[in-house]
């Protein structure tokens, strides 16, 4: 191997390692983001609702909602902020679509499981009943195999930049360069 090829190979391997390291760091940051946690909790809430409706356990679902109401409301606020930041004017439509799709995929899963569904999922009510705190709820939701309708990028919602801000920054940059 000639020297330039060897150098290119080493540089390529180093870059690949750097990119993989950055991806691993980004992935770990994503799993602890507020939006990621909110999606997990919303998925759990929906799973329990589908179970309650399918298995005639509405009283257990109501007890769950009553116990964790402040946390559920906080997570709903986080989801609202995520959808507003990500989708702007279409936020409510996208959020509604997400909730509908979430319930649909979870209901389909229940239909596929047949009569075993209630036996499999009813235990979740017992499990959430013994959680000691709202933070335990988030950890529990993350650890469960809760089906989601789609993958949402939850590391951080993209920042919305107004066109006037971009123009202002461009003008400021141009003014600085002409003064130099």
N, C-alpha and C positions, 0 to 999 in steps of 0.2 A: 504494500500500500504506500503510495507516495505521500509526502508530507502534507500537501494541501487537502487531499482526500481524507487523511487521518484527522487533521484539524477540523474539517467539516463534520466528520462522523462524531468526534468528541463533542463539538459544539451542539450538534443535533441531539445527542443523548443527554447532554446537560440541560438543554432547553426542554426536552420532553420530561425530564425529571422535575424541573422547575414548574412546568405547566401542570403536571400531575399533582405536585405538592400544593399548588395554588388551588386546584380543583378540589382536593381533599379538604383544604382549609375552608373554602367556600361552602362545601357540602356540610361541614360541621357547623358553620355559622348559620346555614339555612335551617338546620333542625332545631335551633334554639331561638328562632325569630318569633316575635309576637304573632305574625300572620300564620306561621306554620302551626303554632300551638292553637290558634283560633280555629284553623281548619280541622285539626285533630279533635278538638272538643265538639265542634259542630257535627263532625262525623259520628262521634259517640252519641251525642244527643239524638241525632236522626236515627241511628241504629236502635236506640232504646225506644224511640217513638214507634218505629216500624214494628218492633217486637211487641210493644204494648197493644197496638192496634190489631196485629195478627193473632195474638195469643190471649186477648182479653185481660190485659194487665194494666189498664189505664190508671188504676189507683197507685200502682208502684211507680209508674212514669210520673204522675203528678207529685208524688212524694220526692222523687229525684229532683224535679224542677224546683220545687219549693225549697229543698235543702241547699241547692247550689245556684239559686236564682241570681245572686250578685255576680258570681263568676260567669254564669251563662250570659248575663247582660253585658259584662265587660268584653267577653269574647265576641259577642255579636257586634259591639261597637268597633272592635278591632277589624272584624270582617268588613263592616261598612266602610271604614277608612281605607282598607286595602282595595276594595272594589272602586271607591271614589277616585283614589289616586291612580289606579291602573286603567280604569275605563272612562273616567271623566263623566260626561253627560249620560253615558250608557250604563253607569254603575248599577242602578237599581234593576235594570233588565238583566244584566249579567249575574247579579247576586241572586235574583229570583230564579234564573235558569239553573244556577248552581244548586240551590236548595231543592228544586224540582228533580234535577238529574240525580242528586244524592239520594233522595227518597226512592226514586225509581230503581236505581241499581241495587239498593239494599233490599227493596221489595222483591226484585227479580231473584236475588240470591236466596231469599226466604222461600219463594215459590219452588226453586230448584231443590231446596233441601226437603221440601215436603213436610211430613208430620214430624220429622226430627228437628225442624227449625226451632220450635218452641222449647224443646228440651235443651237444645244447644245454647240458645240465647237467653233464656229466662235466668240463668245463673248470673248474668251480668248485673241484674238488679241486686242480687245478694252481694256481689263484689263491690258495687258502687256504694251500697249502704254502709259498708264498714270503712270507707275512706274517711280519714280524719280531717282533711283540709281541702280547700279549693285547689291548692297546688298539687295535692295528691291526685285530684281529678285530672289535671293536665297530664301528669306522668302516666296515669292509668290509660288515658285516651291515646297517648303516644305509643304505649306498649301493646295495645290491642290490635288485632287484625281487622281494622275497620276499612271497608271498601269505600273508595272515593270515585266519583264519576270521571275525573280528569286529573291531570297533574298540573298544579298551579305553582308558578315560581314564587316562593314565599320567603326568599332571602331578604328582600326588601322591595317594596313596590317602587317602580321607577319614578323618578322625580319628574314632575310636569314643569316644563320650562315654557314660559309665555314667549311668544314671538317678539314682543316689545323688549323683553329682557335680553334676548339674543341680539337684537339690533343694537340695544344700548351698549352691550359688552363689545360688539364689533366696532361701533363708533368710538368707544373709549380706547380700544386697542389702536384704531387707526389714528386717533388724535395723539396718542403717545408716540407712535412711530414717526409722525410728521414733525413733532417737536424735537425729536432727537437729531 
